[in-house]
Amino acid sequence: MLTTTPSLSADLSSDAPGAQTVAIDLGERSYPIVIGAGLLDAPASYEGLPKAATALIVTNTTVAPLYADRLRAALQRRYATVHAVVLPDGEQYKTWETLNLIFDALLGQGCDRKTVLFALGGGVVGDMTGFAAASYMRGVPFVQVPTTLLAQVDSSVGGKTAINHPLGKNMIGAFYQPQRVLCDLDTLDTLAPRELSAGLAEVIKYGPIADMAFFDWLEAHIDALQARDRSALAYAVRRSCEIKAWVVGQDERESGLRAILNFGHTFGHAIEAGMGYGAWLHGEGVGAGMVMATELSRRLGLVDDAFAARLKALVQRAGLPVVGPVLDAADNAGRYLALMRVDKKAEAGEIRFVLIDGPGQAVMRAAPDALVREVIDASCA
């Protein structure tokens, strides 16, 4: 249990959504996560960022019509030239080909090594912008401006950048920290309901692995979050970022503790790869994956029936799937196992799962294939 995570208000009440800052403490690579409403247009949001003549906004076809002009107007107060590149939208485009569109824009506009990249969008845009920033001229600064709940509470924080490979999710990438993360809660107003639910998966995961008081709060406020209550969203984003910031500060490059943030992801990534990227949203795979990982924990005697039922009920109330898809009619469990063996947490072909070792605590461990097969067979439609 992460008993030393930063404390919040004693009663865990949801706060007013005024701008708040959560610090990622990584020495010279430290940076703030700023959370609040109206951040996109506020000049203060960009104060103190690296000086440069040029900025490049990286966004996608869904987000660009909504927010690109506003971000450009804000950045033109600080940068003489602001370019933009608009990528196709969807997990299926998280590829080398799409990544090269960013490099084409940088090189085509003659951008130098001081150019600042701004990732305006969800997790796919953030991951690819970060990877491009890590690679272009061996490293240029970038800023995360996440516009989805999933990106605000998870993918924009911590410096993991990557693209997908047909055989595995996020298998090609780099650790590269942003200069700042700007979580403008106003951008969640335009989020599709399915995307909001997908983001809630990454919020829910923090309770079982680290903070059962937060899990209790989520059970009491999940309907408010679904209704986009601003104060509830502000609290959920902040607490999620605080927990992730603490974990990343202890283990930036996922050599140990940070792996617990992948609760539900081993099963979830197999679902995404097996279904074809884009068929299930990342958060939908994580939702079903958390249920499956908790069932595996239950069968290993780490949690009881009551906890497994609580987790499943909360995932379902968030509008997420609690039953995994069939990936192979002939040998569904075999297909899952094959995909999970190329997961980044696998070691020498042995699949290592993030399991719940009692509510609020997580552990990394392997499990017998026969037992994993039982869980998959019992958990899939």
KANORDA-V220208 format. One record per run of one state. SS is the DSSP state (H for helix, E for strand, - for the rest). FROM is the first residue (numbers start at 1). TO is the last residue. If there is no record, write none. Layout:
ss-><SS;SS>
from-><FROM;FROM>
to-><TO;TO>
This chain:
ss-><-;E;-;H;-;E;-;H;-;E;-;H;-;E;-;H;-;H;-;E;-;H;-;E;-;H;-;E;-;E;-;E;H;-;H;-;H;-;H;-;H;-;H;-;H;-;H;-;E;-;H;-;E;-;E;-;E;-;E;-;H;E;->
from-><1;20;25;27;30;31;37;43;47;54;61;64;76;81;88;91;94;96;109;116;122;123;139;142;147;149;156;160;166;168;176;180;185;191;193;211;212;227;230;251;257;263;265;276;282;300;305;318;324;325;332;341;347;348;350;351;352;357;362;367;369;380;381>
to-><19;24;26;29;30;36;42;46;53;60;63;75;80;87;90;93;95;108;115;121;122;138;141;146;148;155;159;165;167;175;179;184;190;192;210;211;226;229;250;256;262;264;275;281;299;304;317;323;324;331;340;346;347;349;350;351;356;361;366;368;379;380;381>
